[in-house]
Amino acid sequence: MDRKTKFAAIALSIYTVLYFGVALMTSAAFKDIAAIPIAGLPLAIWGGLLIIVTGVIITRLYLKKMSEEDSK
């Protein structure tokens, strides 16, 4: 597996685990956990914001890595 593919697979794995973890937390079975207030907002809201921010960061890292690889 080349470096680009390995980096993309690792980034996708991290995001997938985080995304499905938050999705599971917001399911009916874990509604009490999702409702725990942290700094005035439910944990589910913080989880959703974390997913958005993580997606932006991973995308930025991926694009930076790909531009570095192409310039070599």
N, C-alpha and C positions, 0 to 999 in steps of 0.2 A: 504494500500500500504506500503510495507516495505521500509526501508531507502535506500537500493541500487536502487530500482526502482524509488523512488522519486528523488534521486540525478541524476540518468541517464535522467529522463524526463525533469528536470529543465535544465540540460546541453544541451540536445538536443533542447529544446525550444529556449534557448539563441542563439545557433548556427544557427538554422533555421531562426529565425527572422533576424539575421545579414546577413546571406547568401542571403536570398530573397530580403532584402533591397538593398544590393549592386547589385544584379542581376536586380532589377527593375530600379535602378539608371543608369545602363548601357544599358537599352532598348532605342529604337528609340525615344520614347516620352520624355525622359529625357536626351537626348544626350548633350544638352547645359550645364546641371548641371555636367555631367560626364566629360566634357571637361574643367572645371574650373581648372586653374593651381594652384597648391599648392607646394611650394618649388621646382618649375621647372618641376613637373610631373602632369599629369591630375589626377583629383580626382578619376577617375575610377581605375587607377593603384594603388593608395593608398588604395582604397577599396579592391582590389584583394589581396594586401599584408596583409591587416588587416584580411581577411578571412583565409589566410594560417596560420598566427600567432595565431589567435584565435582557429583554429582547433587543432594546436599542443598543446596549453595551456589547452584546455578543455580535450583533450585526456590524457595528463599527469595528470591532476587533477583526472580524472576518474580512471585511473590505480592506482594512489596512494590511492584513497579512497577505491577501491576494495581490494587492498592488506592489508590495515588497517583492513577492515571488516573481511577478511579471517583469519587474525592473532588473532582475538579475540576469 
